[in-house]
Amino acid sequence: DPTDPRGRFGMVDVTYHAPLTTPVNLALIKTDPRLNHLALVKQSRLSVMPVDADAWKIICQIGGVTI
């Protein structure tokens, strides 16, 4: 929210890269130990959270997309 005076909320732009050939859901992410560090695994009720570049590559690989 750019109107937040505390600056706690930001905006992100999301662009389409390629369709996943295999759906990647939260249950699948939770089973991969390489992704245990993600806030998504620890606090699954978050709506927006950071995903580092290495984790993103893993998620894309699980989904069947090479980046």
N, CA, C and O atoms as a GROMACS GRO file, in nm:
protein
  268
    1ASP      N    1   0.085  -0.118   0.000
    1ASP     CA    2   0.000   0.000   0.000
    1ASP      C    3   0.089   0.124   0.000
    1ASP      O    4   0.150   0.155   0.102
    2PRO      N    5   0.098   0.194  -0.109
    2PRO     CA    6   0.184   0.311  -0.116
    2PRO      C    7   0.138   0.425  -0.026
    2PRO      O    8   0.212   0.520  -0.004
    3THR      N    9   0.016   0.417   0.028
    3THR     CA   10  -0.033   0.522   0.116
    3THR      C   11   0.000   0.494   0.263
    3THR      O   12  -0.032   0.576   0.349
    4ASP      N   13   0.061   0.382   0.292
    4ASP     CA   14   0.096   0.348   0.430
    4ASP      C   15   0.207   0.442   0.479
    4ASP      O   16   0.317   0.440   0.425
    5PRO      N   17   0.179   0.525   0.578
    5PRO     CA   18   0.279   0.621   0.625
    5PRO      C   19   0.402   0.554   0.689
    5PRO      O   20   0.508   0.616   0.698
    6ARG      N   21   0.388   0.430   0.734
    6ARG     CA   22   0.500   0.359   0.796
    6ARG      C   23   0.589   0.291   0.693
    6ARG      O   24   0.699   0.248   0.726
    7GLY      N   25   0.543   0.281   0.569
    7GLY     CA   26   0.624   0.219   0.464
    7GLY      C   27   0.639   0.069   0.479
    7GLY      O   28   0.735   0.012   0.427
    8ARG      N   29   0.547   0.004   0.548
    8ARG     CA   30   0.557  -0.140   0.572
    8ARG      C   31   0.511  -0.223   0.454
    8ARG      O   32   0.547  -0.340   0.442
    9PHE      N   33   0.432  -0.165   0.367
    9PHE     CA   34   0.376  -0.241   0.257
    9PHE      C   35   0.428  -0.189   0.124
    9PHE      O   36   0.435  -0.068   0.103
   10GLY      N   37   0.464  -0.278   0.037
   10GLY     CA   38   0.516  -0.240  -0.094
   10GLY      C   39   0.433  -0.299  -0.205
   10GLY      O   40   0.339  -0.374  -0.182
   11MET      N   41   0.469  -0.264  -0.325
   11MET     CA   42   0.398  -0.314  -0.442
   11MET      C   43   0.493  -0.401  -0.522
   11MET      O   44   0.614  -0.379  -0.521
   12VAL      N   45   0.439  -0.500  -0.590
   12VAL     CA   46   0.520  -0.585  -0.678
   12VAL      C   47   0.451  -0.594  -0.813
   12VAL      O   48   0.329  -0.588  -0.823
   13ASP      N   49   0.531  -0.610  -0.915
   13ASP     CA   50   0.479  -0.636  -1.049
   13ASP      C   51   0.508  -0.782  -1.080
   13ASP      O   52   0.620  -0.829  -1.060
   14VAL      N   53   0.408  -0.852  -1.130
   14VAL     CA   54   0.423  -0.993  -1.164
   14VAL      C   55   0.400  -1.006  -1.314
   14VAL      O   56   0.302  -0.955  -1.368
   15THR      N   57   0.491  -1.076  -1.380
   15THR     CA   58   0.475  -1.099  -1.522
   15THR      C   59   0.475  -1.249  -1.550
   15THR      O   60   0.538  -1.327  -1.479
   16TYR      N   61   0.405  -1.286  -1.650
   16TYR     CA   62   0.394  -1.426  -1.694
   16TYR      C   63   0.521  -1.465  -1.766
   16TYR      O   64   0.569  -1.392  -1.853
   17HIS      N   65   0.576  -1.580  -1.730
   17HIS     CA   66   0.696  -1.631  -1.799
   17HIS      C   67   0.662  -1.750  -1.886
   17HIS      O   68   0.686  -1.750  -2.007
   18ALA      N   69   0.604  -1.853  -1.824
   18ALA     CA   70   0.567  -1.975  -1.896
   18ALA      C   71   0.470  -2.054  -1.810
   18ALA      O   72   0.475  -2.044  -1.687
   19PRO      N   73   0.384  -2.133  -1.871
   19PRO     CA   74   0.292  -2.215  -1.791
   19PRO      C   75   0.369  -2.329  -1.723
   19PRO      O   76   0.464  -2.384  -1.778
   20LEU      N   77   0.325  -2.363  -1.602
   20LEU     CA   78   0.382  -2.478  -1.534
   20LEU      C   79   0.320  -2.605  -1.592
   20LEU      O   80   0.199  -2.612  -1.610
   21THR      N   81   0.402  -2.703  -1.621
   21THR     CA   82   0.348  -2.830  -1.671
   21THR      C   83   0.299  -2.916  -1.555
   21THR      O   84   0.216  -3.005  -1.574
   22THR      N   85   0.350  -2.889  -1.437
   22THR     CA   86   0.308  -2.959  -1.315
   22THR      C   87   0.266  -2.854  -1.213
   22THR      O   88   0.346  -2.766  -1.180
   23PRO      N   89   0.143  -2.859  -1.162
   23PRO     CA   90   0.103  -2.761  -1.061
   23PRO      C   91   0.192  -2.772  -0.936
   23PRO      O   92   0.227  -2.882  -0.894
   24VAL      N   93   0.226  -2.658  -0.879
   24VAL     CA   94   0.308  -2.654  -0.758
   24VAL      C   95   0.222  -2.594  -0.647
   24VAL      O   96   0.199  -2.473  -0.644
   25ASN      N   97   0.175  -2.679  -0.556
   25ASN     CA   98   0.090  -2.630  -0.448
   25ASN      C   99   0.170  -2.625  -0.317
   25ASN      O  100   0.284  -2.669  -0.311
   26LEU      N  101   0.107  -2.571  -0.214
   26LEU     CA  102   0.175  -2.555  -0.085
   26LEU      C  103   0.217  -2.690  -0.028
   26LEU      O  104   0.326  -2.701   0.028
   27ALA      N  105   0.135  -2.791  -0.040
   27ALA     CA  106   0.171  -2.924   0.012
   27ALA      C  107   0.299  -2.975  -0.053
   27ALA      O  108   0.384  -3.033   0.015
   28LEU      N  109   0.314  -2.954  -0.182
   28LEU     CA  110   0.433  -2.998  -0.253
   28LEU      C  111   0.555  -2.917  -0.210
   28LEU      O  112   0.664  -2.972  -0.191
   29ILE      N  113   0.538  -2.788  -0.194
   29ILE     CA  114   0.648  -2.702  -0.149
   29ILE      C  115   0.694  -2.746  -0.011
   29ILE      O  116   0.814  -2.748   0.017
   30LYS      N  117   0.600  -2.779   0.076
   30LYS     CA  118   0.635  -2.820   0.213
   30LYS      C  119   0.711  -2.952   0.217
   30LYS      O  120   0.781  -2.979   0.314
   31THR      N  121   0.698  -3.035   0.116
   31THR     CA  122   0.768  -3.164   0.115
   31THR      C  123   0.911  -3.154   0.066
   31THR      O  124   0.988  -3.249   0.081
   32ASP      N  125   0.948  -3.041   0.007
   32ASP     CA  126   1.083  -3.026  -0.048
   32ASP      C  127   1.172  -2.958   0.056
   32ASP      O  128   1.153  -2.840   0.085
   33PRO      N  129   1.269  -3.028   0.112
   33PRO     CA  130   1.353  -2.972   0.217
   33PRO      C  131   1.435  -2.851   0.172
   33PRO      O  132   1.479  -2.772   0.255
   34ARG      N  133   1.457  -2.835   0.041
   34ARG     CA  134   1.531  -2.719  -0.009
   34ARG      C  135   1.452  -2.590   0.008
   34ARG      O  136   1.508  -2.481  -0.003
   35LEU      N  137   1.322  -2.602   0.035
   35LEU     CA  138   1.235  -2.485   0.047
   35LEU      C  139   1.190  -2.459   0.190
   35LEU      O  140   1.106  -2.373   0.214
   36ASN      N  141   1.247  -2.532   0.286
   36ASN     CA  142   1.207  -2.518   0.427
   36ASN      C  143   1.230  -2.378   0.482
   36ASN      O  144   1.166  -2.340   0.580
   37HIS      N  145   1.320  -2.303   0.424
   37HIS     CA  146   1.353  -2.169   0.474
   37HIS      C  147   1.251  -2.063   0.434
   37HIS      O  148   1.253  -1.953   0.489
   38LEU      N  149   1.163  -2.093   0.341
   38LEU     CA  150   1.068  -1.993   0.292
   38LEU      C  151   0.964  -1.957   0.398
   38LEU      O  152   0.916  -2.043   0.471
   39ALA      N  153   0.930  -1.829   0.404
   39ALA     CA  154   0.825  -1.784   0.495
   39ALA      C  155   0.694  -1.855   0.464
   39ALA      O  156   0.613  -1.877   0.554
   40LEU      N  157   0.672  -1.889   0.338
   40LEU     CA  158   0.551  -1.960   0.297
   40LEU      C  159   0.535  -2.092   0.371
   40LEU      O  160   0.424  -2.132   0.405
   41VAL      N  161   0.644  -2.160   0.397
   41VAL     CA  162   0.642  -2.289   0.467
   41VAL      C  163   0.619  -2.266   0.616
   41VAL      O  164   0.547  -2.343   0.681
   42LYS      N  165   0.678  -2.162   0.670
   42LYS     CA  166   0.670  -2.135   0.813
   42LYS      C  167   0.541  -2.064   0.853
   42LYS      O  168   0.489  -2.086   0.962
   43GLN      N  169   0.490  -1.977   0.764
   43GLN     CA  170   0.371  -1.898   0.794
   43GLN      C  171   0.281  -1.899   0.671
   43GLN      O  172   0.275  -1.800   0.599
   44SER      N  173   0.213  -2.007   0.648
   44SER     CA  174   0.140  -2.026   0.522
   44SER      C  175   0.019  -1.933   0.508
   44SER      O  176  -0.044  -1.932   0.402
   45ARG      N  177  -0.014  -1.857   0.609
   45ARG     CA  178  -0.128  -1.766   0.599
   45ARG      C  179  -0.088  -1.631   0.540
   45ARG      O  180  -0.174  -1.546   0.518
   46LEU      N  181   0.038  -1.611   0.516
   46LEU     CA  182   0.083  -1.486   0.454
   46LEU      C  183   0.034  -1.480   0.311
   46LEU      O  184   0.032  -1.581   0.241
   47SER      N  185  -0.003  -1.362   0.266
   47SER     CA  186  -0.049  -1.349   0.128
   47SER      C  187   0.064  -1.309   0.034
   47SER      O  188   0.060  -1.340  -0.085
   48VAL      N  189   0.164  -1.240   0.086
   48VAL     CA  190   0.278  -1.198   0.005
   48VAL      C  191   0.404  -1.219   0.088
   48VAL      O  192   0.409  -1.181   0.205
   49MET      N  193   0.504  -1.280   0.028
   49MET     CA  194   0.629  -1.304   0.099
   49MET      C  195   0.743  -1.312   0.001
   49MET      O  196   0.722  -1.340  -0.117
   50PRO      N  197   0.865  -1.290   0.048
   50PRO     CA  198   0.979  -1.298  -0.043
   50PRO      C  199   1.011  -1.442  -0.082
   50PRO      O  200   0.994  -1.535  -0.003
   51VAL      N  201   1.057  -1.458  -0.204
   51VAL     CA  202   1.107  -1.586  -0.253
   51VAL      C  203   1.242  -1.557  -0.318
   51VAL      O  204   1.249  -1.485  -0.417
   52ASP      N  205   1.348  -1.613  -0.262
   52ASP     CA  206   1.481  -1.586  -0.315
   52ASP      C  207   1.500  -1.655  -0.451
   52ASP      O  208   1.425  -1.745  -0.488
   53ALA      N  209   1.602  -1.612  -0.521
   53ALA     CA  210   1.627  -1.660  -0.658
   53ALA      C  211   1.648  -1.811  -0.663
   53ALA      O  212   1.598  -1.877  -0.754
   54ASP      N  213   1.721  -1.866  -0.566
   54ASP     CA  214   1.744  -2.011  -0.566
   54ASP      C  215   1.614  -2.088  -0.544
   54ASP      O  216   1.589  -2.189  -0.611
   55ALA      N  217   1.531  -2.041  -0.452
   55ALA     CA  218   1.402  -2.107  -0.426
   55ALA      C  219   1.312  -2.096  -0.548
   55ALA      O  220   1.241  -2.191  -0.582
   56TRP      N  221   1.316  -1.981  -0.615
   56TRP     CA  222   1.233  -1.964  -0.734
   56TRP      C  223   1.273  -2.064  -0.843
   56TRP      O  224   1.188  -2.120  -0.911
   57LYS      N  225   1.402  -2.085  -0.859
   57LYS     CA  226   1.450  -2.184  -0.957
   57LYS      C  227   1.400  -2.324  -0.923
   57LYS      O  228   1.362  -2.400  -1.011
   58ILE      N  229   1.402  -2.357  -0.793
   58ILE     CA  230   1.354  -2.489  -0.749
   58ILE      C  231   1.205  -2.503  -0.778
   58ILE      O  232   1.161  -2.606  -0.831
   59ILE      N  233   1.128  -2.401  -0.745
   59ILE     CA  234   0.983  -2.405  -0.768
   59ILE      C  235   0.954  -2.418  -0.918
   59ILE      O  236   0.867  -2.496  -0.958
   60CYS      N  237   1.026  -2.344  -1.000
   60CYS     CA  238   1.008  -2.356  -1.145
   60CYS      C  239   1.045  -2.496  -1.193
   60CYS      O  240   0.976  -2.553  -1.277
   61GLN      N  241   1.153  -2.551  -1.140
   61GLN     CA  242   1.196  -2.686  -1.178
   61GLN      C  243   1.089  -2.787  -1.140
   61GLN      O  244   1.056  -2.875  -1.221
   62ILE      N  245   1.033  -2.777  -1.020
   62ILE     CA  246   0.926  -2.867  -0.977
   62ILE      C  247   0.807  -2.854  -1.072
   62ILE      O  248   0.743  -2.954  -1.106
   63GLY      N  249   0.778  -2.731  -1.115
   63GLY     CA  250   0.666  -2.707  -1.205
   63GLY      C  251   0.693  -2.740  -1.350
   63GLY      O  252   0.603  -2.730  -1.434
   64GLY      N  253   0.817  -2.781  -1.381
   64GLY     CA  254   0.848  -2.821  -1.518
   64GLY      C  255   0.890  -2.708  -1.608
   64GLY      O  256   0.885  -2.720  -1.730
   65VAL      N  257   0.933  -2.594  -1.549
   65VAL     CA  258   0.976  -2.480  -1.627
   65VAL      C  259   1.122  -2.454  -1.600
   65VAL      O  260   1.164  -2.449  -1.484
   66THR      N  261   1.201  -2.439  -1.704
   66THR     CA  262   1.343  -2.408  -1.690
   66THR      C  263   1.361  -2.258  -1.710
   66THR      O  264   1.316  -2.202  -1.810
   67ILE      N  265   1.428  -2.195  -1.615
   67ILE     CA  266   1.455  -2.050  -1.631
   67ILE      C  267   1.602  -2.026  -1.642
   67ILE      O  268   1.644  -1.911  -1.656
   0.00000   0.00000   0.00000
